Amino acid sequence: MTMSEVEFMWFVGLFEGEGCISYSDLRRRGTSAAHLTLGSTDRDVVERVQRMFGGVIHTNKGTNKPMHVWRLNKRDEVVALLQRMRPHMSSRRGARIDEVLPNLIAFEDTRFGDDVFCKNGHLRTDSNTRVHKTNGYKVCRDCARESHRRAA
């Protein structure tokens, strides 16, 4: 089933009011993470969003009505949805998208996939990364040099 433009605009309006764009720059661990969330006390609303875009639904049971939260985690799906939503968002939400998208795309476009930085935060490049022939592990030459210096 293809989504109509009216359905998409319904989602954009809902996300504008109830959605959240979360981004974590995890360079120390060699990756980044982003997800979109949207919460509602009406489960049918988040189920409709899930049918439109995938993702998962979690229910948080509080003291009042349960809160149903839709979450989209997959980087490529988050990027595609943010790019499609961007022209329709308010200046505040648009600014957040403009802040997050370049970082997600930078991680995505690298030869090393999500593993753009080594565990110590060094940027992986062809000149400072060696791929181990037998196990495929990526070895940061900057880290190896620092380790040899400390050992000497």
N, C-alpha and C positions, 0 to 999 in steps of 0.2 A: 504494500500500500504506500503510495507516495503522499507526502505531506503537502497540503495546500499552503499557499502564501498566507491565507487567513489563519490557519492553525499555527504557522510559524510566528506570525505577529502576535497571536494570543500568548504564545510562550515568551516572546521578547518582553511583552508588557508585564507578564507575571514575574519573569526573572528580574526585570528592572526594579520591581517593588520588593520581592521576597528572596532574590537570589544572592549568592556570594561567590566571588572569584578568589580562590586561595592559591598562593604561590610560595614555594619554599626553595631558596637557593641553597642547595646542599653541596657546595663545592668541596667541602672537607671530605665528603663521602663520595665525590665524583659523579654527582647527578643533580637533577633538579626535580621538583614535583609540583604539579598543579592539579587542582580539581575544581569543579563547579558544584555547588550545592544549592538546593532550593527546598525550603521547608513549608509545610502546611499542616493544619490540624485536619484537613480533609484528605483522606487517603486516596480517593478517586482522582484528585488533582495530580498528585505525584505519580500515580500509576499511569495517567495519561502521558505525562512527561517521559516516563520510563519507556512507554511504548513508542514514543516519537524518537528518542535518542539513545536508548539503552541505559546502561548504568545500573545502580543498585538502590534499594530503598531500605532505610533503617528506621525503626520506630523507637523514639525516646519517650518513655513513660514518665511523666512528671506528676506533680500534685494535681494538676487540672486535667485538661484533655491531652491525649497523646499527640506528640509532634512527629509527623512522618517526614523524613528527610531523604530527598533524592540526591545521589552523588554520582558524578561522572569523573572517572579517574584516568582513563587511557589518554596519554599525551596527544596522539594524533587526532582523536575524537574531540578533545578539548580545544586544540588549535583550530580545527575546522569549524567548530561551533562558534568560537570567539570571533573568527574572521567573518562568518556569516552574520553574526549579531551586531558587529561593530557599527555599521552605518545607521542602525536604528536606536542606539543607546544614547542616554543623556550624556552631557559633558563629563560628569563625575564618573559614571561607569565607563564611558569611552576612554577617559584618561587611564583608568585602571587596566583596561584591555591593552591600551598602547604601552603601558608599563610592563605587562606580563608577556605579551606575544613575542617581542623580539628575543627575550631570554629563552623562551620555549623553543623557538625556531633555531636559535643559535646552537642549542644543545642537540636539536634534531638533525641539523645539517652537517654535523661533523663525521669524519671517517670512523670515529670511535663510538658512535651511537650515543647512548645515554652516559657513557663513561668519559666525559670531557675532561675531568680533573682527576688527578690521582688522589689517594687518601689524604695526602698532605697539602692539597690545594694547588699543585702545579698544573698548569694547562698542558694537556696532552697534545703534542704535535708529532709530525713524522720524525723530526730531528731529535726529540728527547724521549721517545717511547720505543721500546724494543718489545716485540711479541715473541715470547718463548716458543721455540719450535715444537717441543713435545706436548706441552700442556695448554698452549694458547694464551697463557696469562700475559697481561700487559705489564711491563716493567718500566717504571719511570727512571730515566737515567739521572735526573736531578736528585731524586731520593737515594739512588745507589751511590752517587758521588758523596752526598752528605753522610751516608752511613759509613763509607770508607774513611772519610775524614775523622768521624767520631771514633772509629776503631783504631786509627793510627796513633 
